[in-house]
Amino acid sequence: MLVTVVEFRITCDDPTAVDLRHAATAFVEAQGWPRDQVSVWDNRTGDVVVTVPDDLLHPPESDPHRQPAHTRTARHTACEQLKQHPEVADSLRHVPFAELRSEVEPFQLAGWSVVDLVHALSYARDGTRWPTGAEYHAEGTSWLQHRLRDWRTAEGGVRPSVSQEEAALRVVHRAGVSSDSIMAEGATGAGSVTGRATPARPEQVRAAADDARRLIQARYRTTSNTLEHQQRTAARIRRTE
């Protein structure tokens, strides 16, 4: 299989003044590129070369239904998309739009996408498919609340969505940790586990850290509206010397 790559060459007139490899690594991290797909190496002249697959530079257009809604406008649009989704449209037709927004907004603020919400309205947390049929269409808001309640904690908090759980497992697996490495029932001591973690190679740990960083950025992105609010607030603060 032919793979197109792009090379970036980092040079410096005085190689002793700048750690070129460190600069290259920081550049890769700033771009959010997975470490296991990018090569950083030194050539004979002392330059550092970064090799990047072309598909990382030109990623496919992301599906908006799979993206978290970080702004009020985006959340409104996501609710419109959810209400029109063919898998849940028949039942949501009986849910007023204002109530739909109120019920799903906590999930959106937790980073859930339209696809995550459709999954929650179609499946319980244990993977069991919710019953369907015309008799459920007229239940309206109570139908919506009942199905979303299964994806909340006992305290009322929002649990991770199915896509967030899958992403977290990918991070764990790439770090070389066994997903079943949990405390055995009735076991005592820190070393009592049901599975044994596979020693992680350094490149696996770095790749897992990159994945975790992207997850955090996707879930807790600072919006322009938040920045404007911070600037307005700062402008009104009067500090006494």
C-alpha positions in Angstrom: 0.0 0.0 0.0 1.5 3.3 -1.1 1.4 6.0 1.6 2.2 9.6 0.9 4.2 11.4 3.5 5.4 15.0 4.0 8.8 15.9 5.5 9.5 19.0 7.6 13.2 19.8 8.1 14.1 21.8 11.2 17.6 23.5 11.1 19.6 25.9 13.1 22.8 27.8 12.5 24.0 26.9 16.0 22.7 23.4 16.9 24.1 23.7 20.4 21.9 26.7 21.1 18.6 25.0 20.4 17.4 21.5 21.2 16.0 20.7 17.7 14.5 17.4 18.7 12.7 18.9 21.6 11.4 21.7 19.3 10.2 19.1 16.8 8.4 17.1 19.5 6.7 20.3 20.8 5.7 21.1 17.2 4.1 17.6 16.7 2.3 17.9 20.1 1.0 21.3 19.2 -0.5 20.0 16.0 -2.2 17.2 17.8 -0.7 14.5 15.6 -0.6 10.9 17.0 3.0 10.1 18.0 2.8 6.6 16.6 2.1 8.0 13.1 4.8 10.7 13.0 8.5 10.1 12.8 11.1 12.4 14.3 14.7 11.6 13.5 18.2 13.2 13.0 20.0 13.2 9.7 23.8 13.3 9.2 24.0 17.1 8.9 22.5 17.6 12.4 19.1 18.6 11.2 15.9 17.1 12.6 13.3 15.7 10.2 9.6 15.3 11.0 7.8 12.8 8.7 4.0 13.2 8.6 1.5 11.1 6.6 -0.4 13.3 4.2 -3.8 12.2 5.6 -2.9 13.8 8.9 -2.4 17.1 7.1 -5.6 16.7 5.1 -8.0 14.9 7.4 -11.4 14.0 6.1 -14.2 16.3 6.9 -15.7 15.3 10.3 -19.3 14.3 10.7 -21.1 17.1 12.6 -23.3 14.5 14.2 -20.3 13.0 15.9 -18.9 16.4 17.3 -19.7 17.8 20.7 -21.6 21.1 20.7 -19.5 23.7 22.5 -21.7 26.8 22.0 -25.3 27.7 22.5 -25.9 27.9 18.8 -24.3 24.6 18.2 -26.4 23.0 20.9 -29.5 24.4 19.4 -28.5 23.0 15.9 -27.7 19.7 17.5 -31.2 19.5 19.0 -32.7 20.2 15.6 -30.6 17.4 14.1 -31.6 15.0 17.0 -35.3 15.8 16.6 -35.1 15.0 12.9 -33.0 11.8 13.2 -34.9 8.9 11.6 -34.2 6.5 14.5 -35.9 8.7 17.1 -37.9 11.2 15.1 -41.3 9.4 15.6 -41.0 9.6 19.4 -39.4 13.0 19.6 -42.2 14.5 17.5 -44.3 14.5 20.7 -41.6 16.3 22.7 -41.8 20.1 22.7 -38.5 21.5 21.4 -37.9 23.7 24.5 -38.3 20.6 26.7 -36.0 18.6 24.5 -33.3 21.3 24.8 -33.7 21.4 28.6 -33.4 17.6 28.9 -30.4 17.0 26.7 -28.4 20.1 27.5 -26.6 18.6 30.5 -25.5 15.7 28.2 -24.3 18.2 25.6 -22.3 20.1 28.2 -20.7 16.8 29.1 -19.4 16.5 25.6 -22.1 14.2 24.1 -22.8 14.4 20.4 -26.0 13.8 18.4 -24.9 10.2 17.7 -24.3 9.6 21.4 -27.8 10.9 22.2 -29.4 8.8 19.5 -27.6 5.7 21.0 -28.8 6.5 24.5 -32.4 6.8 23.2 -32.1 3.5 21.4 -30.1 1.4 23.9 -29.8 1.1 27.6 -26.3 1.2 29.2 -26.1 -2.6 29.3 -26.5 -2.7 25.5 -30.1 -3.8 25.6 -32.2 -2.2 22.9 -35.1 -0.1 24.2 -38.5 -1.4 23.1 -40.0 0.4 20.1 -43.4 0.7 18.6 -46.2 3.1 18.1 -47.3 2.8 21.7 -44.2 4.7 22.8 -44.6 7.6 20.4 -47.2 9.4 22.4 -45.3 9.3 25.7 -43.5 12.5 24.8 -41.2 14.0 27.5 -41.6 11.1 29.9 -40.3 8.7 27.3 -37.2 11.0 26.8 -36.6 11.4 30.5 -36.9 7.6 31.2 -34.3 6.7 28.6 -31.8 9.4 29.5 -32.2 8.5 33.2 -30.4 5.2 32.5 -27.3 7.2 31.5 -27.1 9.2 34.7 -25.5 8.3 38.0 -27.4 7.7 41.2 -26.5 11.4 42.1 -28.0 12.6 38.9 -24.7 13.3 37.1 -24.1 12.5 33.4 -22.2 9.3 32.7 -19.7 9.1 29.8 -21.3 8.5 26.4 -20.7 5.3 24.4 -18.2 7.2 22.2 -16.4 8.6 25.2 -16.1 5.2 26.8 -14.7 3.7 23.5 -12.2 6.6 23.3 -11.1 6.0 26.9 -10.6 2.3 26.2 -8.4 3.1 23.2 -6.2 5.3 25.4 -6.0 2.5 28.0 -5.2 -0.2 25.4 -2.6 2.0 23.7 -0.9 2.6 27.0 -0.5 -1.2 27.3 -2.9 -1.6 30.3 -5.2 -4.5 30.4 -8.9 -3.4 30.4 -9.7 -6.1 32.9 -7.0 -5.2 35.4 -9.4 -4.5 38.3 -9.4 -5.5 41.9 -10.6 -9.1 42.5 -13.7 -9.4 44.7 -12.6 -9.9 48.2 -8.9 -9.4 47.4 -6.6 -7.4 49.7 -3.4 -5.6 48.9 -2.5 -3.3 46.1 -1.1 -6.1 44.0 -4.3 -8.2 43.9 -5.7 -7.8 40.5 -7.5 -10.1 38.1 -5.3 -9.2 35.2 -1.7 -8.2 34.7 -0.7 -5.1 32.8 1.5 -5.5 29.8 4.6 -3.3 30.2 4.1 -0.3 27.9 6.7 0.8 25.5 7.6 4.5 25.6 6.0 5.2 22.2 2.8 3.6 23.4 2.7 5.8 26.5 3.4 9.0 24.4 0.6 8.0 21.9 -1.8 7.4 24.8 -0.9 10.8 26.3 -1.6 12.4 22.9 -5.0 10.7 22.8 -5.9 11.8 26.3 -4.9 15.4 25.5 -7.2 15.4 22.5 -10.0 14.0 24.5 -9.6 16.7 27.1 -9.4 19.5 24.5 -12.6 18.1 22.8 -14.5 18.0 26.0 -13.4 21.2 27.7 -12.7 23.5 24.8 -12.8 27.2 25.6 -15.2 29.0 23.3 -15.0 32.5 22.0 -18.1 33.4 24.0 -16.3 32.4 27.2 -13.2 34.4 26.2 -15.3 37.5 25.5 -17.1 37.1 28.9 -13.7 36.8 30.6 -12.4 40.0 28.9 -15.6 41.9 29.8 -15.3 40.8 33.4 -11.6 41.7 33.6 -12.3 45.1 32.2 -14.6 45.9 35.1 -12.2 44.7 37.8 -10.5 47.5 39.7 -7.5 46.5 41.6 -6.2 48.4 44.6 -2.5 48.8 44.9 
